[in-house]
Amino acid sequence: MITTNFKNKILQLITGKSKSLSGTGFCYLGLSTTTPNADGSNFTEPTAPSYSRIRLNVNAAMQYTDMWGDVVDGVVTNKTEITSSECTETGGWGEATHFGIFDTETGGVPLAFDLLTDPDGEPDENGIYPAKSLTVAYRHVAVFRVGTLQLKLI
């Protein structure tokens, strides 16, 4: 879901009230333990010190990569595996139910968000990736297999 925050940014760009959509030029993936609202509020990220948003489309050498597939009928999914940092807290990061795309490394509200789909990358009998929460335990990472992150325009 595209948030009202991002819709407003797009309209400001179109009408000349702004010159850019994003302050940093990077996008970041964050996890939420609550269901976000359409305006992007109620996005609750884990508070563990080892948790951080994942910078998208840039690898460790700061080279741009293409992590997303083609946009078809208002839907796009990840075409490469995306991995988080390692959880160093014995209690883990809690149970995440949604992911969001941010234009800042910390703070702000997501530009878009959606349900997490089955992280093992296996579709159900209808070819659909079912919604499934994600728990990152001590000494583990979140791994988003190809096609498990899906953004839709609604």
Residue, then its C-alpha position, 0 to 999 in steps of 0.5 A: m500500500i502506498t501511504t498518504n505521506f508518499k501520495n502527498k510527496i508525489l503531488q507536491l512534485i507534480t505541482g512544483k511544490s517540491k523538487s524531490l521525492s526523497g531526501t537521501g536518494f536511498c530507500y530502506l526496508g523496515l519491519s513492523t510488529t504492528t499493522p500500519n495505518a494508511d497514513g503510515s502511522n502505527f509502524t512499530e519497528p523493533t527496538a533492539p539495538s542490533y535492529s536496523r533498516i536495510r538499505l535497498n538497491v545498494n550493496a556493501a560496496m555502495q554500488y547500485t543493484d536492481m533488487w526489484g522485478d518489473v512493475v506489472d499491474g501495479v505490483v512489484t516483488n523483490k527479484t533478489e534475496i535481501t538479508s538483514s543484519e544479525c540479531t544480537e539480542t537473546g530475546g530476538w526482535g519480536e514478531a514482525t507482520h509488515f514491512g515498509i519502505f522508507d526514504t530515511e535510515t531512521g525515523g519518519v513514516p513509510l512511503a509504502f508498506d505491506l504484509l510480510t509473505d511466507p519467508d520460505g518462498e513457497p507459494d500455496e496451492n494457488g500460487i499465492y505467497p500467504a501472509k506470514s509473520l517473521t520472528v528473528a531470533y538471537r544470532h539469526v538474520a531476516v532473509f527475504r527470498v525472491g518474490t516474498l516482498q510484494l508492494k501493490l498500488i491500491 
